[in-house]
């Protein structure tokens, strides 16, 4: 028996913002840690989605890195050196 086709999902309008916030890019500031500028444009649900996606992406980055470091870990270490 074949499965019926899955109807296409309506994309969430926040999807592009979630993708940007989940990326490794962060603006650099000399004296403080800065949040991604779009973070405050997301809804509470969008911020949770961005956090979950970022967590998954950092795990993949660390798995692919020879030293097991994510881009976040490398950015922090570069500022400490």
N, C-alpha and C positions, 0 to 999 in steps of 0.2 A: 504494500500500500504506500503510495507516495504522499508526502506531506503537502498541505496546501501552501502556496507561496506566502511568505511573510510580507505584510504590507509595509511600504516604506514609512520610516519614522519621520515625523516633522522635526527638523533640527531646532535645537534650543537657540534662541537668539544670542545667548551668552556664550555659546561654544567658542567663537573666536577669541573672546576675552579670557575664557578659562585656559585656552591653549597658550596665550601669551603670558599669563600669570604663572602657569606651570613650567614655563621654560626656565632655563638656567640664568637668563639675563637679569641682572639687577643693576640699577644705576649706582655708580660709585660715589661715595661721599667720604671726605677725609676724616671725619670725626664720629660718624654714627652709621649704623646699619639702616639702609633705606629700603622700604617696601617697594614692590613694583608699583609704578604709578597707577596702573589700572586696578589694583587690588580694591580700592575704595569704590570703584564703579560696579563691582559685582554684588549680587544679592548674597544673603547669608548662604543659600544653597549653592550658589556659584563659587563662593570661597571654599566651601567644603569640597566641592568637586575639584577645584584647582589644587587644593592641598593633597587630596588623594592621588590625583594624576602626577603631581610633582614628586610625591613619595615613591610612586611606581617608577617614574623616569629615573630618579636618582639611584634606585636599586639596579636598574638596567645599566646605567652608566658605570656604576661601581663594578658590576659583573664583567663588563667589557674592558675595564682599565687594568693594565698589568699590575698595578699596585693596589687595586681594589678600592680606588678613591672615586667619589662622584665629582662632578664639576663644582658643586658647593664646597666639598672638602678641599679641592685644589685651590679655589678662590680664597678660602680662609687661610690656608697654609701660605699662599703667596703674600698675603697681607702681614703675616706674622714674621716672615723672613726679612 
